[in-house]
């Protein structure tokens, strides 16, 4: 999955503080615990949506604008 900061996060990998994430719900509306740390993002995946970063960081949303998706 792609986190809000653009980092890739694999739900099937071990977490830094345990064996992995507890996943509940049906795809795509899943909830994962414990929190997710992916590079400089630290937050949760709840009901299929990433929460805001727990440290208050924000990132520019990439690939949006009038030319997004156009082929050169």
C-alpha positions as a printed Julia matrix, in Angstrom:
72×3 Matrix{Float64}:
   0.0     0.0     0.0
   1.12    3.57   -0.54
   1.21    5.69    2.61
   0.4     9.42    2.7
   4.12   10.25    2.4
   4.44    8.12   -0.76
   6.29    5.28    0.98
   5.32    1.7     0.26
   4.05   -0.35    3.21
   3.47   -4.09    3.07
   0.7    -5.32    5.3
   2.17   -8.84    5.3
   5.59   -7.89    6.74
   6.53   -8.05   10.41
   5.93   -4.91   12.43
   8.82   -3.31   14.3
   7.2    -4.14   17.64
   5.79   -7.61   16.99
   4.91  -10.31   14.52
   2.81   -8.11   12.27
  -0.47   -6.26   12.07
  -3.88   -7.39   13.2
  -6.17   -6.86   10.22
  -9.93   -6.6    10.59
 -12.67   -5.76    8.13
 -13.24   -6.53    4.48
 -11.06   -5.21    1.66
 -10.78   -2.33    0.9
 -12.21   -1.1     4.22
  -9.64   -2.76    6.45
  -8.3    -1.61    9.79
  -4.77   -2.48   10.93
  -3.18   -2.37   14.37
  -0.7    -1.44   15.78
   0.3     1.87   14.19
   2.26    2.01   10.95
   5.73    3.51   10.6
   6.83    3.84    6.98
   9.9     6.06    6.6
   8.74    9.38    8.09
   5.0     8.55    8.24
   3.57    7.34   11.56
  -0.15    6.7    11.74
  -2.93    4.13   11.38
  -4.97    2.49    8.65
  -8.6     2.66    9.76
 -11.56    1.59    7.67
  -9.42    1.69    4.53
  -8.02    5.2     5.07
  -4.71    6.33    6.5
  -4.97    8.68    9.46
  -3.11   11.94    9.66
   0.5    11.6    10.74
   0.72   11.32   14.53
   3.58   13.84   14.58
   1.63   16.37   12.47
   3.72   16.01    9.31
   2.07   16.69    5.95
   3.11   15.92    2.39
   2.23   17.39   -0.98
  -0.11   15.13   -2.93
   1.84   13.92   -5.98
   0.58   13.52   -9.51
  -2.43   15.76   -9.46
  -3.0    18.68  -11.72
  -4.11   19.45  -15.26
  -1.48   17.24  -16.91
  -1.89   14.17  -14.71
  -2.37   11.04  -16.77
  -1.59   12.67  -20.12
   0.94   11.0   -22.35
   3.64   13.18  -23.85
